[in-house]
Amino acid sequence: MRKAQVKRQTDETDIEVKLNLDGSGKYNVSTGTKFFDHMLENFTKHACFDLEIKATGDNEHHIVEDVGIALGQALTEAIGDKRGITRFGQAVIPMDDVLVLTSVDLGGRTYTNIEAKFRKKKIEDLSSEMIEHFLQSLASETRMNMHIKFLDGRNEHHKAEAIFKSLALALKNAVTLDERKGLPSTKGML
């Protein structure tokens, strides 16, 4: 099984992440922000990963950022040498009024292009700007290329949820094993 456990402890936060890429969508998430917990639970369920996150800290910004960092480190560790992974993943998610496209590449280079504009400063108890910050932290630590595009929609809750669900499906596809692939690169390394 492809599993990882990461502990990130700083003067600002204390984060524990346990991840199983070959899980069934079980989650136990506690970050102190209900909406962020809800998004991470959706991510876990739709990726079919098993995920435990316990996070405390001095403020929302530091917690969200460090959860992204720790989850990215766990993904990197669980994926391992990348032999046999599909590497690329994409998903288009309709969620009521919203349509979101997400595409990822686990090729070892970090790039984010996130078109996720929110009209409101907060979505329930989470600052909307923290969604993009989480995604950038996650992509940076995973050394992932990530593109997220809003194609349609207005409801802020639905926008955020569609982002996390589409990212889940894209990553699920990217980490799927296909042993015929060997190392998915002509360079001989990722």
C-alpha positions as CSV (number, residue, x, y, z in Angstrom):
1,M,0.0,0.0,0.0
2,R,1.1,3.5,-0.8
3,K,0.9,5.3,2.6
4,A,2.5,8.2,4.3
5,Q,2.5,9.9,7.7
6,V,3.8,13.5,8.0
7,K,4.1,15.6,11.1
8,R,4.8,19.3,10.7
9,Q,5.4,21.3,13.8
10,T,6.4,24.9,13.8
11,D,6.1,27.8,16.2
12,E,2.8,28.6,14.5
13,T,1.1,25.2,13.8
14,D,1.0,21.6,14.7
15,I,-0.1,19.4,11.8
16,E,-0.4,15.6,11.5
17,V,-1.4,13.9,8.2
18,K,-1.9,10.3,7.5
19,L,-2.6,9.3,3.9
20,N,-3.3,6.1,2.1
21,L,-3.6,6.5,-1.7
22,D,-5.1,3.0,-2.0
23,G,-7.9,3.7,0.4
24,S,-11.7,3.9,0.1
25,G,-12.5,7.5,0.9
26,K,-12.4,7.3,4.7
27,Y,-11.6,10.6,6.5
28,N,-11.1,12.1,9.9
29,V,-10.3,15.8,9.5
30,S,-10.0,18.5,12.1
31,T,-8.5,21.8,11.3
32,G,-10.6,24.1,13.4
33,T,-12.4,25.6,10.4
34,K,-15.6,23.7,9.5
35,F,-15.8,24.7,5.8
36,F,-12.1,23.7,5.3
37,D,-12.8,20.4,7.0
38,H,-15.8,19.9,4.6
39,M,-13.7,20.6,1.6
40,L,-10.9,18.2,2.7
41,E,-13.5,15.5,3.4
42,N,-15.0,16.0,-0.1
43,F,-11.5,15.8,-1.6
44,T,-10.8,12.5,0.3
45,K,-14.1,10.9,-0.5
46,H,-13.9,11.6,-4.2
47,A,-10.2,10.7,-4.5
48,C,-10.9,7.4,-2.7
49,F,-7.9,8.1,-0.5
50,D,-8.0,7.5,3.2
51,L,-7.0,10.7,5.1
52,E,-6.5,11.8,8.7
53,I,-5.6,15.4,9.4
54,K,-5.3,16.9,12.9
55,A,-4.3,20.6,12.7
56,T,-4.0,23.3,15.3
57,G,-2.3,26.7,15.2
58,D,-2.4,30.4,15.9
59,N,-4.5,31.5,12.9
60,E,-6.4,30.4,9.8
61,H,-3.7,31.4,7.3
62,H,-1.0,29.4,9.0
63,I,-3.1,26.4,9.5
64,V,-4.4,26.3,5.9
65,E,-1.0,26.8,4.4
66,D,0.7,24.2,6.6
67,V,-2.0,21.7,5.9
68,G,-1.3,22.2,2.2
69,I,2.4,21.7,2.8
70,A,2.0,18.6,5.0
71,L,-0.6,17.0,2.6
72,G,1.8,17.8,-0.3
73,Q,4.6,16.1,1.6
74,A,2.4,13.1,2.3
75,L,1.4,12.8,-1.3
76,T,5.0,12.9,-2.4
77,E,6.0,10.3,0.1
78,A,3.1,8.0,-0.7
79,I,3.6,8.2,-4.5
80,G,7.3,7.3,-4.1
81,D,9.5,7.0,-7.2
82,K,6.5,7.5,-9.5
83,R,7.0,4.2,-11.3
84,G,3.8,3.0,-12.8
85,I,1.7,6.0,-12.0
86,T,-0.5,7.5,-14.8
87,R,1.1,10.9,-14.0
88,F,-1.6,13.0,-15.6
89,G,-5.1,13.5,-14.4
90,Q,-8.0,15.7,-15.3
91,A,-11.7,16.2,-14.3
92,V,-14.6,18.4,-15.3
93,I,-17.1,18.7,-12.4
94,P,-20.6,20.2,-12.7
95,M,-22.0,21.2,-9.3
96,D,-25.4,22.8,-9.8
97,D,-24.6,26.2,-11.3
98,V,-20.9,25.6,-11.4
99,L,-18.6,24.0,-13.9
100,V,-14.9,23.5,-13.0
101,L,-12.0,22.0,-15.0
102,T,-8.9,20.7,-13.2
103,S,-5.8,19.2,-14.8
104,V,-2.7,18.0,-13.0
105,D,0.8,16.6,-13.9
106,L,2.9,14.9,-11.3
107,G,6.0,15.3,-13.5
108,G,8.1,17.0,-10.8
109,R,7.8,20.7,-11.9
110,T,5.6,23.1,-9.9
111,Y,3.3,25.4,-11.8
112,T,-0.1,26.7,-10.8
113,N,-2.7,28.4,-12.9
114,I,-5.7,28.9,-10.8
115,E,-8.7,30.9,-12.1
116,A,-10.8,30.7,-9.0
117,K,-12.2,34.1,-8.3
118,F,-14.7,34.5,-5.5
119,R,-17.0,37.4,-5.0
120,K,-17.2,37.1,-1.2
121,K,-14.4,37.4,1.2
122,K,-15.6,34.5,3.3
123,I,-17.3,31.2,2.5
124,E,-19.0,30.3,5.7
125,D,-16.1,30.3,8.2
126,L,-13.2,30.2,5.7
127,S,-11.6,33.2,4.0
128,S,-12.0,32.6,0.3
129,E,-8.5,33.6,-0.5
130,M,-7.2,30.7,1.6
131,I,-8.5,28.2,-1.1
132,E,-6.0,29.4,-3.7
133,H,-3.3,29.6,-1.0
134,F,-3.9,26.0,0.0
135,L,-3.8,24.8,-3.6
136,Q,-0.5,26.6,-4.2
137,S,1.0,25.2,-1.1
138,L,-0.1,21.7,-2.0
139,A,1.2,22.0,-5.6
140,S,4.5,23.4,-4.5
141,E,5.2,20.6,-2.0
142,T,4.0,17.9,-4.4
143,R,6.0,19.4,-7.2
144,M,2.8,19.3,-9.3
145,N,1.6,21.2,-12.3
146,M,-2.0,22.3,-11.6
147,H,-4.5,24.1,-13.7
148,I,-8.0,25.0,-12.4
149,K,-10.5,26.9,-14.5
150,F,-14.0,28.1,-13.7
151,L,-16.1,27.5,-16.8
152,D,-19.4,28.7,-15.2
153,G,-21.1,29.4,-11.9
154,R,-21.9,31.9,-9.2
155,N,-22.5,30.1,-5.9
156,E,-19.4,30.5,-3.7
157,H,-19.9,27.2,-1.8
158,H,-20.5,25.3,-5.0
159,K,-17.4,26.9,-6.6
160,A,-15.1,25.8,-3.7
161,E,-16.6,22.3,-3.5
162,A,-16.3,21.8,-7.2
163,I,-12.6,22.8,-7.0
164,F,-11.9,20.2,-4.3
165,K,-13.9,17.5,-6.0
166,S,-12.3,18.1,-9.4
167,L,-8.8,18.1,-7.8
168,A,-9.7,14.8,-6.1
169,L,-10.7,13.1,-9.3
170,A,-7.7,14.5,-11.2
171,L,-5.2,13.3,-8.5
172,K,-7.0,10.0,-8.3
173,N,-6.4,9.6,-12.1
174,A,-2.8,10.8,-11.8
175,V,-1.8,8.3,-9.1
176,T,-3.5,5.3,-10.6
177,L,-1.1,2.6,-11.2
178,D,-0.5,1.2,-14.7
179,E,2.6,-1.1,-14.4
180,R,3.0,-1.1,-18.2
181,K,4.1,2.5,-18.0
182,G,7.2,2.0,-15.9
183,L,8.5,5.5,-15.2
184,P,6.1,7.8,-17.1
185,S,8.8,10.0,-18.8
186,T,11.1,9.9,-21.8
187,K,13.8,11.6,-19.6
188,G,14.3,8.5,-17.5
189,M,13.5,10.5,-14.3
190,L,10.8,12.6,-12.7
